[in-house]
């Protein structure tokens, strides 16, 4: 009885799982760096405190140098992207009393761009495994 029930559960799971799920293509370190460079180059300096912007801008310039260096390795590009993203996360906004339109910073991304920008695997729904680090 238990075996029959287990088989039925597996068949039901297969029935609701899409067979031809699309996975994003594997992007090279160069392509990933270019995604970060394009986004970071479009950021508005006036929204950030100068001290944090200066450090970020230095990381951006270094990342462009690596990207434009034909001899740069995959490791160099991955390191440059990591440094750029780290400094981007450290940017501090200028304080303002004016309300901002939340739709101005809204971007439409397809599912592959979301996965690539998050820097994680495709299966985003299984991030909680029920364990604890306590």
C-alpha angles and dihedrals in degrees: 000000000000092000091051091050092048092050091048091052091050092049091050091049091052091048093060097039113093109241097205101042112168118237123197116256115256107260121209122239088254092055092047091049090051091053090054093044093051093049096043093046090057094054119116112242093200091070094062137067111260096235093056093039092055092056091044092048091052090054089048092052091047091049091052090051091053092045091051093046106098090200095055114122129225088256091053091051094046091049092048091051092048092051092047094049091046092054091044089056090052095056113121121212122235110250113250136176092204117099114242126221103245092207093063091075094041116117129186111230129180118230094264092053091050092053093045094048092049090052093220138111126282098255098076094159095070100058095118115068099175095249128123133213092215 
